[in-house]
């Protein structure tokens, strides 16, 4: 049992609720990384550009070590920020699902 005032987290629960990853990076981040480097290779016809995939994956891995779903959170946040019609009038922003 946990000590008084300490938060207890079950290892099995953490493992089952963690999002799926490829080498520590979420699927969406790996897809964006691969597609962007592949497009760079197609545009430049330089095979060395594919080495950027490893470097970008390392950066994404370091960011993912804190929060695995950082890209999904960024996309959700960008959806909530668009169309802030009442921001200037009310000095606040509200979520508009449309």
C-alpha positions as CSV (number, residue, x, y, z in Angstrom):
1,X,0.0,0.0,0.0
2,X,1.2,3.5,-0.6
3,X,2.4,5.7,2.1
4,X,0.2,8.5,3.5
5,X,-0.1,11.3,1.1
6,X,1.6,9.5,-1.8
7,X,-0.1,8.7,-5.1
8,X,-0.2,5.1,-6.1
9,X,-0.3,4.0,-9.7
10,X,-0.7,0.4,-10.8
11,X,2.0,-0.7,-13.4
12,X,-0.5,-2.9,-15.2
13,X,-3.0,0.0,-15.6
14,X,-0.3,2.3,-16.9
15,X,0.8,-0.3,-19.4
16,X,-2.7,-1.0,-20.7
17,X,-3.7,2.7,-21.0
18,X,-0.5,3.9,-22.7
19,X,-1.0,4.6,-26.4
20,X,0.7,2.4,-29.0
21,X,4.1,3.6,-30.2
22,X,6.8,2.7,-32.8
23,X,10.2,2.9,-31.0
24,X,8.7,5.3,-28.4
25,X,6.9,7.6,-30.8
26,X,3.2,7.7,-31.5
27,X,1.9,6.4,-34.8
28,X,0.8,9.8,-36.1
29,X,4.2,11.4,-35.3
30,X,6.0,8.5,-37.1
31,X,3.6,8.9,-40.1
32,X,4.2,12.7,-40.3
33,X,7.9,12.2,-40.0
34,X,8.1,9.5,-42.7
35,X,5.9,11.2,-45.1
36,X,7.7,14.6,-44.8
37,X,11.1,13.0,-45.3
38,X,9.8,10.9,-48.2
39,X,8.4,14.1,-49.9
40,X,11.8,15.8,-49.3
41,X,13.5,12.8,-50.9
42,X,11.2,12.9,-53.9
43,X,11.6,16.7,-54.4
44,X,15.4,16.7,-54.0
45,X,16.3,13.2,-55.3
46,X,19.0,13.1,-52.7
47,X,19.1,9.8,-50.7
48,X,20.9,11.6,-47.8
49,X,17.7,13.4,-47.0
50,X,16.3,10.1,-45.7
51,X,18.8,10.3,-42.8
52,X,16.7,13.2,-41.5
53,X,14.1,10.6,-40.6
54,X,16.4,9.2,-37.9
55,X,17.3,12.7,-36.5
56,X,13.6,13.8,-36.5
57,X,12.6,10.5,-34.9
58,X,15.1,11.1,-32.1
59,X,13.7,14.6,-31.5
60,X,10.2,13.2,-31.4
61,X,11.3,10.5,-29.0
62,X,12.7,13.1,-26.6
63,X,9.5,15.1,-26.8
64,X,7.4,11.9,-26.4
65,X,9.3,10.9,-23.2
66,X,7.2,13.5,-21.3
67,X,3.9,13.1,-23.1
68,X,3.3,10.4,-25.7
69,X,0.2,12.1,-27.2
70,X,1.8,15.5,-27.7
71,X,0.9,15.7,-31.4
72,X,-2.7,14.7,-30.7
73,X,-2.9,17.3,-28.0
74,X,-1.5,19.9,-30.3
75,X,-4.0,19.0,-33.0
76,X,-6.9,19.2,-30.5
77,X,-5.7,22.5,-29.2
78,X,-5.4,24.0,-32.7
79,X,-9.0,22.9,-33.4
80,X,-10.2,24.8,-30.3
81,X,-8.2,28.0,-31.2
82,X,-9.6,28.6,-34.6
83,X,-12.5,31.0,-35.1
84,X,-12.3,32.9,-31.9
85,X,-14.9,35.4,-32.8
86,X,-15.6,36.7,-29.4
87,X,-12.0,36.9,-28.1
88,X,-11.6,40.7,-28.6
89,X,-15.1,41.6,-27.2
90,X,-15.2,39.4,-24.1
91,X,-11.4,39.2,-23.6
92,X,-11.8,35.4,-23.4
93,X,-12.2,32.5,-25.8
94,X,-14.8,29.8,-25.9
95,X,-14.8,26.4,-27.6
96,X,-17.0,26.3,-30.7
97,X,-17.4,22.7,-32.0
98,X,-18.5,23.9,-35.5
